[in-house]
Amino acid sequence: MKKILLVEDDALLNKTLTYNLISEGYDTVSALNAGTAAQLQLFFSSKVFRYSNICLLSCTMPFSVHI
């Protein structure tokens, strides 16, 4: 199964995209900002496998990572 990390700062759009991707059969995890996405990616990469096959990132989102 394809795994997707969705990063979108608009909460309604994030929820809608996540719902649609899950409905289409994708294993999807979403984050509302880049910092949370980085933490999720680090958490899952600390496991034996890497979580996402692809990361969908909002191009207009401010980028600030504080881990």
C-alpha positions as CSV (number, residue, x, y, z in Angstrom):
1,M,0.0,0.0,0.0
2,K,1.3,3.5,-0.9
3,K,1.9,5.7,2.1
4,I,1.4,9.4,2.0
5,L,2.5,12.2,4.3
6,L,0.2,15.2,3.6
7,V,1.3,18.6,4.9
8,E,-1.3,21.3,4.5
9,D,-1.8,24.3,6.8
10,D,-5.4,25.0,5.9
11,A,-7.3,22.7,8.4
12,L,-10.4,22.2,6.2
13,L,-8.4,21.4,3.1
14,N,-6.1,19.1,5.1
15,K,-9.1,17.2,6.5
16,T,-10.8,17.0,3.0
17,L,-7.6,15.8,1.2
18,T,-6.9,13.2,4.0
19,Y,-10.4,11.9,3.8
20,N,-10.3,11.6,0.0
21,L,-6.9,9.9,0.0
22,I,-8.0,7.4,2.6
23,S,-11.2,6.8,0.6
24,E,-9.1,5.9,-2.4
25,G,-7.2,3.4,-0.4
26,Y,-4.0,5.3,0.5
27,D,-2.4,4.9,3.9
28,T,-2.3,8.6,4.8
29,V,-1.0,10.7,7.8
30,S,-1.5,14.4,7.8
31,A,0.2,17.4,9.5
32,L,-0.9,21.0,9.7
33,N,2.7,22.4,9.6
34,A,6.2,21.6,8.5
35,G,7.4,21.1,12.1
36,T,4.8,18.5,12.8
37,A,5.5,16.8,9.5
38,A,9.3,16.7,10.3
39,Q,8.5,15.2,13.7
40,L,6.2,12.5,12.1
41,Q,8.9,11.6,9.5
42,L,11.5,11.4,12.2
43,F,9.2,9.2,14.4
44,F,8.4,6.8,11.7
45,S,12.0,6.7,10.3
46,S,13.2,5.7,13.8
47,K,11.2,2.5,13.2
48,V,12.5,-0.2,10.9
49,F,10.8,1.3,7.9
50,R,10.4,4.8,6.4
51,Y,6.8,5.9,6.7
52,S,5.9,7.8,3.5
53,N,6.5,6.9,-0.1
54,I,5.5,10.5,-1.0
55,C,5.0,13.7,0.8
56,L,2.4,16.1,-0.5
57,L,3.4,19.6,0.7
58,S,1.5,22.9,0.4
59,C,3.6,25.3,-1.7
60,T,2.2,28.4,0.0
61,M,2.8,27.3,3.6
62,P,5.4,29.2,5.6
63,F,8.3,26.9,6.3
64,S,9.7,26.9,9.9
65,V,11.0,23.8,11.6
66,H,11.6,23.7,15.3
67,I,12.3,20.2,16.5
